[in-house]
Amino acid sequence: MDATVAPLPVDAGRPAATVSDRVDLALEGMTCAACATRIEKVLNRQPSVQAAVNFATESAQVRFDPAAVPVEALLAAVERAGYRARVKADAEKERAQDEARKKAAYRSLKREFIVAAILTLPLVLQMVPAFLGVGSGDHDVLPRWLQFALATPVQFWIGRRFYVGAFHALRGGGANMDVLVALGTTMAWALSAVVTVFGLHEHVYFEAGAAVITLVLLGKLLEARAKAGTSAALEGLIRLQPATARVERGGATVEIPLAEVQRGDRIVVRAGDAVPVDGIVETGASSVDESMLTGESRAVAKARGDKVYAGTVNQDGMLVATATGVGAGTLLAGIVRLVAEAQGSKAPIQRLADRVSGVFVPVGVAIAIATFVATLAFGGAASAALIHAVAVLVIACPCALGLATPTAVIVGTGRAAQNGILIRNASALEHAGRLTHLVVDKTGTLTEGRPAVTGVIGFEPGTRALAIAAALERGSTHPLAQAIVAHAAAAGVEPLAIEGFASVPGKGAQARLADGGATVRVGSPAWLEAEGVAVAQDSVADIARDGHTIVAVGEGAKLVALIALADRIRSTSAAAIGRLRAAGIEVTMLTGDHEATAAAVAKAVGIDRWRAAVLPAGKLEALRESKASGAVTGMVGDGVNDAPALAEADVSFAMGAGSAIAIESADVTLVRDDLNAVADAILLSRATLSKIRQNLFFAFAYNVLGIPLAAVGALSPMIAGAAMAASSVSVVGNALLLKRWRPQSPASRN
């Protein structure tokens, strides 16, 4: 089955809110998780503010009441905390500026590391004989004045970033990694400087402070490179849209910048070109590769009246399309926006890391002081006590804690987007990974959602039943209603004139005939019977037994006709249900359809638990019952009637071809209409959660094991610095392994 894609609204994925109460801030000056925690606390102290700060993306998502606190006050609060903030404006411009800033910062950091390495290398090399047990143990191979000359620029020139960061953090009333590094390395340098200046017969530790600074810079350098790889999926999506478009203007085809394309322009797309905007094909026929949106490798045939989407690739013939979505209104722009917001959000599992990192620095300082005092109390030399304390300070940096969760979320949500799975936020990602019970709708979810009339059993002569049904259904967007209207039109039946139309959600519609005033109804047989219409239940049961959906037509108290409709079961539904059950997820089908029809569909796809004739309120109640039982419950739907249940679920999935309301209500939007995408989303979420747990274990283990070893002198400051750098890089590298994840859906290729 070909993939079907539905355009996202401009604000798809955003919670219901006005534009003015949400602002995204770009942050500068953060060096560890403690910085992010500090900024978050400062922002959340403001009136009516809810802020989430992401260390990995160096950003903050802030919801606020502009009447209580203006944006300027938010920026000022961040500044007072010792950091810099600016409002993210135009997305494209912001990304370009951010990319340029990061490249410049990376080049500067690389230069500083090279200089630091050149100056530190002689200090470290002179330690080799002592490490190998060669010589008398006196490691002053270099004159002390030369060691002083080499270490001092590393400490105060290369290491100035740590002093500046520490000053801003302490001025703002907090403490971060910069405080630990600056304090620890300054203590080592100061002791060595005093020994050198006064010619004392003590060891000097110039190499310890210089090596720590150099290794921390190396860790930051490797971390920056690794973090750049985490956002590769989003950057890849951004680059899919071409910079120019070929447009028909004045009888000629001209190439213009993409920003100048307007809705209604006729776009020419040659074979091999990427489609520049969303549009509807006017002339031509071709096959279009939509794998970048849906994850499916099969090309989709396009002809007059079909939709095309920005970023997809035209493979064969030339297409001329009318632009319907440009700029921020394209499906691709909606996906990029949704993924960017998800990557900047915070998962509930991160709360523990946030609480720990908020107190880790002061606790680290306290342990360092206790180490110094304890070493002296047990007869240790003052120099040894100082070095032990320095090692504790260095290894107590909570950098890895701040990267453990967001890096995995960034890679996971980006990988999902590449496979047609749009996850609104990190909370939805986590809940999907914990899912134990899934409720699915029938029409448009298990079935294709494109029913067709297969027969009309008339209890009155002629085509009056179709004329009544078409009159009542022509204003509805429900697939069954559209099928009936299309069938009546194909049969040449004109709808009757009606007045006083009223829709009854989940049941049907009714009105009065304009010529006679009789009440006419169309809807479920059970509803018509409840309204006093004598329904032939034997006929209903016979039709429904074969999996058909039945719509009854009544005039007054008479049953005029039963209309049978068939909606083909998706070819992938049975396999998808099998995958979900194999993953340990209990699946329940809820449908408003007749019991016999529901039973036939449930049997065909392998669902044991199902309920028929369920109204929207019933679906909502079923979700609440499941959640009350302790199950983490998800909901898959595609229609307006599913919106309340989608909003109630712990995590909700909207089929991509569903209504805009369903997409707005859902936590996860499936761009391709395939229930296998739900299984893919759940498995990817579980893989991401696994990486988060692994990262948190690595981060906690590093500090829990490292601090005691440093306190008893088993780790030198230099080794502690190397371990600190390695911990951050290992966490990011582990998250990057998620890029190897592949969906198991047969139609997916990415």
C-alpha positions in Angstrom: 0.0 0.0 0.0 1.3 3.4 -0.9 2.2 5.8 1.9 -0.3 8.5 2.6 0.9 11.8 4.1 -1.1 14.5 5.7 0.1 18.1 6.2 0.7 19.2 9.7 -0.8 22.5 10.9 1.7 25.3 11.4 1.6 24.8 15.2 1.5 21.0 15.1 3.0 19.5 18.2 2.5 22.6 20.3 0.3 22.5 23.4 -2.8 24.6 23.2 -1.5 28.1 24.1 -1.2 31.6 22.7 1.9 32.6 20.8 2.9 35.2 23.5 3.1 32.7 26.4 5.9 30.6 25.0 9.4 31.6 24.3 12.5 29.7 23.4 15.8 31.0 24.7 19.3 30.3 23.4 21.7 30.1 26.4 25.5 30.7 26.6 28.0 30.1 29.3 26.8 26.7 30.6 29.6 24.2 31.3 27.9 21.4 33.2 24.6 20.1 34.4 24.8 22.3 37.5 24.6 25.3 35.2 21.4 24.1 33.6 19.9 23.3 37.0 20.8 26.8 38.3 19.3 28.6 35.3 16.1 26.5 35.5 15.7 27.3 39.2 16.2 31.0 38.6 13.6 31.1 35.8 11.1 29.1 37.7 11.3 31.5 40.6 9.7 34.2 38.4 5.9 34.6 38.7 3.9 32.2 36.5 6.9 30.8 34.8 7.5 27.1 33.8 11.0 26.6 32.3 12.9 23.5 31.2 16.6 24.0 30.5 18.4 21.5 28.2 22.2 21.4 28.7 22.8 19.4 25.6 21.0 21.8 23.2 22.0 24.9 25.3 18.4 26.1 25.2 15.4 26.8 27.4 11.7 26.3 26.7 9.8 28.8 28.8 6.1 29.2 29.3 5.1 32.4 31.1 2.4 35.0 31.6 3.6 38.1 29.8 1.3 40.2 32.0 3.2 39.0 35.1 6.7 38.9 33.8 7.9 40.3 30.4 10.5 38.5 28.3 13.1 41.1 29.3 12.7 40.0 32.9 13.5 36.4 31.9 16.6 37.5 30.1 17.7 39.7 33.1 17.2 36.8 35.5 19.5 34.5 33.4 22.0 37.4 33.3 21.9 37.8 37.1 22.6 34.1 37.4 25.9 34.5 35.6 24.9 33.4 32.1 23.8 34.9 28.8 20.5 34.4 27.0 18.7 35.6 23.9 15.3 35.0 22.4 15.3 32.6 19.4 13.7 34.4 16.6 13.6 33.2 13.0 14.3 29.5 12.9 16.4 29.5 9.8 18.4 32.5 10.8 18.8 31.2 14.3 20.1 27.9 13.1 22.6 29.6 10.8 23.8 31.9 13.6 24.0 29.0 16.1 26.0 26.9 13.6 28.4 29.8 13.0 28.8 30.4 16.7 29.5 26.8 17.5 32.1 26.5 14.7 33.9 29.6 15.9 33.8 28.4 19.5 35.1 25.0 18.4 38.0 26.5 16.5 38.9 28.7 19.5 38.7 25.7 21.8 40.9 23.7 19.5 43.6 26.4 19.4 43.6 26.6 23.1 43.9 22.9 23.6 46.8 22.7 21.1 48.7 25.5 23.0 47.8 23.9 26.4 49.0 20.4 25.1 52.3 21.8 23.9 53.0 23.6 27.2 51.8 20.6 29.4 53.5 17.8 27.5 57.0 18.5 28.9 55.6 18.6 32.5 53.9 15.3 32.0 56.9 13.6 30.2 59.2 14.3 33.2 56.8 12.2 35.3 57.4 9.1 33.1 60.6 7.9 35.0 58.7 8.1 38.3 55.7 6.2 36.9 58.1 3.5 35.6 60.0 3.3 39.0 63.2 4.5 37.4 65.6 6.8 39.3 65.4 8.1 42.8 61.8 9.2 42.7 62.7 12.9 42.4 60.7 13.9 39.4 62.2 17.4 39.0 63.8 16.5 35.6 62.9 20.1 34.5 64.1 23.0 36.6 61.3 24.3 38.8 61.5 27.8 37.3 60.9 26.2 33.8 58.0 24.2 35.2 56.6 27.5 36.6 57.0 29.2 33.3 55.2 26.4 31.4 52.3 25.9 33.9 51.5 29.5 34.6 50.1 30.4 31.1 48.1 27.2 31.0 46.7 28.0 34.5 45.8 31.7 33.9 45.7 32.2 30.1 44.3 29.0 28.7 42.4 28.4 32.0 40.8 31.8 32.1 37.5 30.4 30.9 37.2 28.5 34.2 37.8 31.5 36.3 35.3 33.6 34.3 32.7 30.8 34.5 33.4 30.4 38.2 33.0 34.1 38.9 29.7 34.3 37.1 28.4 31.2 38.8 29.3 32.3 42.3 28.1 35.9 41.6 24.7 34.3 40.7 24.7 32.4 43.9 25.5 28.9 42.4 28.4 26.7 41.7 29.4 24.7 38.7 32.1 22.7 37.0 34.2 25.9 36.5 34.3 26.4 40.3 35.6 22.9 40.9 38.3 23.1 38.1 39.4 26.6 39.0 39.5 25.8 42.7 41.3 22.5 42.3 44.0 23.6 39.8 44.6 26.9 41.6 45.3 25.0 44.8 47.9 22.8 43.0 49.5 25.7 41.2 49.6 27.9 44.3 51.3 25.2 46.5 53.9 24.6 43.7 54.5 28.3 43.2 55.1 28.9 46.9 57.5 26.0 47.1 59.4 27.3 43.9 59.6 30.9 45.0 60.8 30.2 48.5 63.1 27.3 47.5 61.3 24.8 49.9 62.3 21.1 49.9 58.8 19.9 48.9 57.4 18.3 45.7 55.8 20.6 43.2 52.6 19.7 41.3 52.6 22.1 38.3 51.9 19.1 36.0 48.7 18.2 37.9 46.9 21.6 37.4 48.1 22.0 33.8 47.2 18.4 32.9 43.7 18.7 34.4 43.0 21.9 32.4 44.4 20.3 29.2 42.4 17.1 29.7 39.2 19.0 30.5 39.7 21.0 27.3 40.2 17.8 25.3 37.0 16.4 26.8 35.1 19.5 25.8 36.6 19.3 22.3 35.6 15.6 21.9 32.2 16.3 23.5 31.5 19.1 21.1 32.2 16.9 18.1 30.1 14.1 19.5 27.2 16.4 20.3 27.3 17.7 16.7 26.5 14.2 15.6 23.4 13.9 17.8 21.6 16.6 15.8 22.6 15.1 12.4 19.1 13.8 11.8 17.5 17.2 12.2 20.1 18.9 10.1 19.6 16.3 7.4 15.8 17.1 7.4 16.6 20.8 7.1 18.9 20.3 4.1 16.2 18.3 2.2 14.4 21.4 1.0 16.1 23.1 -2.1 17.1 26.7 -2.0 15.3 27.7 -5.2 12.2 26.8 -7.1 11.2 26.8 -10.8 8.0 28.8 -11.2 5.8 29.7 -14.1 5.7 33.5 -14.4 4.4 35.4 -17.5 4.3 32.4 -19.7 7.9 31.5 -18.9 9.6 29.2 -16.3 12.0 31.1 -14.0 14.1 30.0 -11.1 13.6 32.1 -8.0 14.7 31.9 -4.3 12.5 29.6 -2.3 11.5 32.5 0.0 9.8 34.3 -2.9 7.4 31.4 -3.7 3.8 32.2 -2.8 0.7 30.1 -2.4 -1.0 29.7 -5.7 2.2 29.8 -7.8 2.6 27.0 -10.4 5.7 25.1 -9.6 7.6 23.1 -12.2 9.4 20.0 -10.8 11.7 18.2 -13.3 12.7 14.6 -13.0 15.4 14.2 -10.3 14.6 17.5 -8.6 13.5 17.9 -5.0 10.0 19.3 -4.6 10.4 22.8 -3.2 7.0 23.4 -1.5 3.8 21.5 -0.7 1.3 21.5 -3.6 -1.3 19.7 -5.7 -0.4 18.3 -9.1 -2.0 20.1 -12.0 -0.4 18.4 -14.9 2.0 15.5 -15.5 2.5 12.1 -14.0 5.5 10.7 -12.1 6.7 8.7 -9.1 7.9 10.5 -6.1 10.3 9.3 -3.4 8.6 10.2 -0.1 10.9 8.0 2.1 12.3 11.1 3.9 8.8 11.7 5.3 7.4 8.2 5.7 10.5 5.9 6.0 9.0 3.8 3.2 11.3 3.0 0.3 8.6 2.5 -2.3 8.0 5.4 -4.6 4.5 6.9 -4.7 2.7 7.4 -8.1 1.5 11.0 -8.6 -0.9 12.4 -11.1 -3.4 15.3 -11.4 -5.1 16.0 -8.1 -2.4 14.3 -5.9 -0.5 16.0 -3.2 3.3 16.5 -3.2 5.4 17.6 -0.3 8.5 19.8 0.1 11.8 17.8 0.3 10.5 14.7 -1.6 12.2 13.8 -4.8 10.5 13.5 -8.2 11.9 10.5 -10.0 10.4 10.1 -13.5 8.4 12.6 -15.4 7.9 16.3 -15.0 5.2 17.6 -12.7 3.5 21.0 -12.6 1.9 21.7 -9.2 0.0 24.6 -7.5 1.7 25.6 -4.3 -0.5 25.1 -1.3 2.0 25.3 1.5 5.1 27.5 1.6 7.7 28.5 4.2 6.5 27.5 7.7 3.4 26.0 6.2 5.0 23.0 4.6 4.8 19.5 6.1 8.7 19.4 6.2 8.8 22.7 8.2 6.2 21.3 10.6 8.3 18.2 11.1 11.5 20.2 11.7 9.7 22.4 14.2 8.2 19.4 16.0 11.5 17.5 16.2 13.4 20.6 17.4 10.9 21.1 20.2 11.1 17.5 21.2 14.9 17.6 21.3 14.7 20.6 23.5 12.2 19.1 26.0 13.0 17.2 29.1 12.1 13.6 30.0 10.6 12.8 33.4 13.5 10.3 34.0 15.9 13.2 34.0 14.5 14.7 37.2 16.7 12.5 39.4 19.8 13.7 37.5 18.7 17.3 37.8 18.2 17.0 41.6 21.6 15.4 42.0 23.5 17.7 39.7 22.0 20.7 41.6 23.8 19.7 44.8 26.8 17.8 43.4 29.2 20.8 43.2 28.7 22.0 46.8 28.8 18.4 48.0 32.0 17.8 46.0 33.6 20.9 47.7 32.5 19.6 51.1 34.0 16.2 50.4 37.3 17.8 49.2 37.5 19.8 52.4 36.8 16.7 54.5 39.4 14.8 52.5 42.1 17.5 53.2 41.3 17.5 57.0 41.1 13.7 57.2 44.4 13.2 55.4 46.1 15.6 57.8 44.4 14.0 60.8 45.8 10.5 59.9 49.3 11.8 59.6 49.5 12.7 55.9 51.6 15.5 54.7 50.0 18.9 53.9 51.0 18.6 50.2 49.5 15.1 49.9 46.3 16.2 51.6 46.0 19.1 49.2 46.5 16.9 46.1 43.9 14.4 47.4 41.5 17.3 47.8 42.3 18.5 44.3 41.6 15.1 42.8 38.2 15.0 44.6 37.3 18.5 43.2 38.2 17.5 39.7 36.4 14.2 39.6 33.2 15.6 41.3 32.2 17.5 38.1 28.7 16.4 37.1 29.1 16.9 33.3 28.1 13.4 32.3 24.9 13.6 34.4 23.8 16.6 32.3 24.4 14.9 29.0 23.0 11.4 29.9 19.4 12.0 29.1 19.2 14.8 26.5 21.7 13.4 24.1 19.8 10.1 23.9 16.5 12.0 23.4 18.0 14.1 20.6 19.3 11.0 18.7 16.1 9.0 19.4 13.6 11.7 18.3 15.8 12.5 15.2 15.9 8.8 14.3 12.2 8.6 14.7 11.6 11.6 12.4 13.7 9.9 9.7 11.2 7.0 9.8 8.0 9.0 9.7 7.4 9.0 13.5 7.0 12.5 14.9 7.4 12.6 18.7 6.1 15.8 20.3 8.4 15.8 23.4 10.7 13.7 25.6 7.9 12.9 28.0 5.9 11.2 25.2 9.1 9.3 24.2 9.5 8.0 27.7 5.8 7.0 28.1 5.8 5.2 24.8 8.7 3.1 26.0 6.9 2.1 29.2 3.6 1.2 27.4 1.8 -1.9 28.5 -1.7 -1.5 27.0 -2.7 -0.1 23.6 -6.2 0.9 22.6 -6.8 1.1 18.8 -9.7 2.5 16.8 -10.9 0.4 13.9 -11.8 2.8 11.0 -8.7 4.4 9.5 -6.4 2.6 11.9 -6.8 -1.1 11.4 -8.7 -0.4 8.2 -7.8 1.9 5.3 -10.5 4.4 6.3 -11.8 4.6 2.7 -15.0 2.6 2.8 -17.2 2.0 -0.2 -20.9 1.2 -0.5 -21.3 -2.5 -1.5 -25.0 -2.7 -1.4 -28.3 -1.0 -0.5 -31.1 -3.1 0.9 -34.2 -1.0 0.2 -37.4 -1.4 2.1 -39.1 1.3 0.0 -39.1 1.3 -3.8 -36.8 3.6 -5.9 -33.8 5.6 -4.9 -35.5 7.6 -2.1 -33.2 6.0 0.6 -30.1 7.2 -1.2 -31.6 10.7 -1.7 -32.3 11.0 2.0 -28.9 9.6 3.0 -27.0 11.9 0.6 -28.9 14.9 1.9 -28.0 14.1 5.5 -24.4 13.0 4.9 -23.1 15.6 2.4 -22.0 18.0 5.1 -20.0 15.4 7.0 -16.3 14.6 6.6 -16.7 11.1 8.1 -15.4 8.4 5.7 -18.7 6.5 5.8 -20.6 9.7 5.0 -18.3 10.6 2.1 -18.7 7.0 0.7 -22.5 7.3 0.7 -22.4 10.7 -0.9 -20.0 9.5 -3.6 -22.2 6.4 -4.3 -25.3 8.5 -4.6 -23.6 10.9 -7.0 -22.3 7.9 -9.1 -25.9 6.6 -9.3 -27.2 10.0 -10.4 -29.3 10.5 -7.3 -30.0 14.1 -6.2 -30.2 14.7 -2.5 -33.6 15.8 -1.1 -34.1 19.2 0.4 -33.9 19.2 4.2 -34.1 21.7 7.0 -33.3 21.7 10.7 -30.2 19.5 10.3 -28.7 18.2 13.5 -25.7 15.9 14.0 -25.6 13.4 16.9 -21.9 12.6 17.6 -21.1 9.0 17.4 -24.6 8.0 16.3 -25.7 9.8 13.1 -27.7 12.8 11.8 -31.3 13.9 11.5 -33.3 16.6 9.8 -36.8 17.4 8.5 -37.8 17.0 4.8 -38.5 20.4 3.4 -41.5 19.2 1.3 -43.3 17.2 4.0 -41.8 17.9 7.3 -41.2 14.3 8.2 -38.1 13.5 10.3 -35.4 11.6 8.4 -32.4 9.9 10.1 -29.2 8.2 9.0 -26.8 6.5 11.3 -26.2 3.4 13.4 -29.1 0.8 13.4 -29.1 0.9 17.2 -29.6 4.7 17.3 -32.5 4.6 14.8 -34.1 1.8 16.9 -33.7 3.9 20.0 -35.5 6.8 18.2 -38.5 4.6 17.4 -37.6 3.3 14.0 -38.4 -0.4 13.5 -35.0 -1.9 12.4 -34.8 -5.3 10.8 -32.2 -6.8 13.2 -32.0 -10.1 11.3 -30.9 -8.3 8.1 -28.4 -6.2 10.1 -26.8 -9.3 11.6 -26.6 -11.1 8.3 -24.8 -8.1 6.6 -22.5 -7.4 9.6 -21.4 -11.0 9.9 -19.2 -10.6 6.8 -17.4 -7.6 8.2 -19.6 -5.0 6.6 -20.5 -1.7 8.3 -24.2 -0.9 8.2 -25.8 2.5 8.0 -29.6 2.6 8.5 -31.9 5.2 6.8 -35.2 6.1 8.4 -38.2 8.3 7.5 -40.5 8.9 10.4 -40.9 5.5 12.1 -40.2 3.6 8.9 -36.9 1.9 8.0 -36.3 3.0 4.4 -33.0 1.1 3.8 -29.9 -0.5 5.1 -26.7 0.6 3.4 -23.8 -1.9 3.5 -20.2 -0.5 3.3 -16.9 -2.3 3.3 -13.7 -0.9 4.5 -10.7 -2.9 3.6 -8.4 -4.0 6.4 -4.9 -2.7 6.0 -2.6 -5.3 4.7 -0.1 -4.6 7.4 -2.5 -4.6 10.4 -2.3 -8.3 11.3 1.5 -8.2 11.3 1.6 -5.0 13.3 -0.7 -6.5 16.0 1.5 -9.6 16.1 4.5 -7.4 16.7 2.8 -5.4 19.5 1.7 -8.6 21.2 5.2 -10.1 20.9 6.5 -6.9 22.6 4.3 -7.7 25.6 1.6 -5.1 24.9 -2.0 -5.9 25.4 -4.1 -4.6 22.5 -7.8 -3.7 22.7 -10.0 -2.5 19.8 -12.8 0.0 20.4 -15.2 0.9 17.7 -18.6 2.5 17.2 -19.4 -0.1 14.6 -21.8 -3.0 14.8 -20.8 -6.0 17.0 -20.6 -8.5 14.1 -18.5 -6.2 12.0 -16.1 -5.5 15.0 -15.9 -9.3 15.6 -14.9 -10.0 12.0 -12.2 -7.3 11.9 -10.8 -8.3 15.3 -10.6 -12.0 14.2 -8.9 -11.0 10.9 -6.1 -9.0 12.6 -5.6 -11.2 15.7 -7.2 -9.1 18.4 -8.8 -11.0 21.3 -10.2 -8.0 23.3 -12.6 -5.7 21.6 -15.7 -3.7 22.2 -18.3 -2.6 19.6 -20.9 0.2 19.5 -18.7 2.4 21.7 -19.4 6.2 21.6 -16.7 8.8 22.1 -17.6 9.1 25.8 -17.2 5.3 26.0 -13.7 5.4 24.5 -12.7 8.0 27.0 -14.1 6.0 29.9 -12.3 2.9 28.7 -9.0 4.8 28.7 -9.6 6.0 32.2 -10.5 2.4 33.4 -7.2 1.1 31.9 -5.1 3.8 33.5 -6.9 3.3 36.8 -5.8 -0.4 36.7 -2.2 0.7 36.7 -1.5 0.0 33.0 0.5 2.6 31.0 -2.1 3.1 28.3 -1.7 4.3 24.8 -4.4 5.2 22.2 -4.2 5.0 18.4 -6.8 6.9 16.4 -7.4 9.1 13.4 -10.8 10.8 13.7 -12.4 13.7 15.5 -14.3 11.3 17.7 -11.0 9.9 18.9 -9.7 13.3 20.1 -10.9 13.1 23.7 -9.5 9.5 24.2 -6.2 10.6 22.5 -5.9 13.4 25.0 -6.7 11.1 28.0 -4.1 8.4 27.1 -0.7 8.3 28.7 0.7 8.5 25.2 -1.4 8.9 22.1 -0.7 8.1 18.4 -2.5 9.8 15.5 -2.4 8.2 12.1 -1.0 10.7 9.6 -4.0 10.8 7.3 -6.3 11.6 10.2 -7.9 14.9 11.0 -6.0 17.9 12.2 -7.8 17.7 15.6 -6.5 14.2 16.1 -3.0 15.2 15.1 -3.1 18.2 17.5 -4.4 15.9 20.3 -1.7 13.2 19.9 1.7 12.9 21.4 3.1 10.9 18.4 2.0 11.5 14.8 2.6 8.7 12.3 3.3 10.3 9.0 2.6 7.0 7.2 -0.7 5.2 7.6 0.6 1.9 8.9 0.1 0.5 12.4 3.6 -0.9 12.1 4.8 2.6 12.8 3.2 2.4 16.3 5.3 -0.8 16.9 8.4 1.0 15.6 7.7 4.0 17.8 7.4 1.9 20.9 10.5 -0.2 20.2 12.6 2.9 19.4 11.3 4.5 22.6 12.4 1.4 24.5 15.8 1.5 22.9 16.1 5.2 23.8 15.1 4.6 27.4 17.7 1.8 27.6 20.4 4.2 26.4 19.2 6.8 29.0 19.4 4.2 31.8 22.9 3.1 30.6 24.1 6.7 30.5 22.7 7.5 33.9 24.4 4.4 35.3 27.8 5.4 33.7 27.5 9.0 35.0 26.5 8.0 38.6 29.1 5.1 38.7 31.8 7.5 37.6 31.2 9.9 40.5 30.3 7.3 43.1 33.4 5.2 42.4 35.7 8.1 41.5 35.3 10.3 44.5 36.2 7.7 47.2 39.2 6.6 45.1 40.4 10.2 44.8 39.8 10.8 48.5 42.1 8.0 49.6 44.8 9.0 47.1 44.2 6.2 44.6 43.6 8.7 41.8 45.9 11.6 40.9 44.4 14.9 39.7 45.7 14.1 36.2 43.9 10.7 36.1 40.8 12.3 37.6 40.8 14.9 34.8 41.2 12.2 32.2 38.3 10.3 33.7 36.1 13.3 33.9 36.7 14.0 30.2 36.2 10.4 29.3 32.9 10.1 31.1 31.2 12.9 29.1 32.5 11.5 25.8 31.4 8.0 26.7 27.9 9.1 27.5 27.5 11.0 24.2 29.1 8.2 22.3 26.7 5.7 23.8 23.7 7.8 22.8 25.1 8.0 19.2 24.8 4.2 19.0 21.0 4.8 18.6 21.7 6.0 15.1 22.2 2.3 14.3 18.5 1.6 15.2 16.5 0.3 12.2 12.7 -0.2 12.1 11.4 -3.7 11.6 8.5 -2.7 9.3 8.9 -4.5 5.9 8.2 -1.2 4.0 10.7 0.9 5.9 14.3 1.2 4.8 16.0 3.9 6.9 
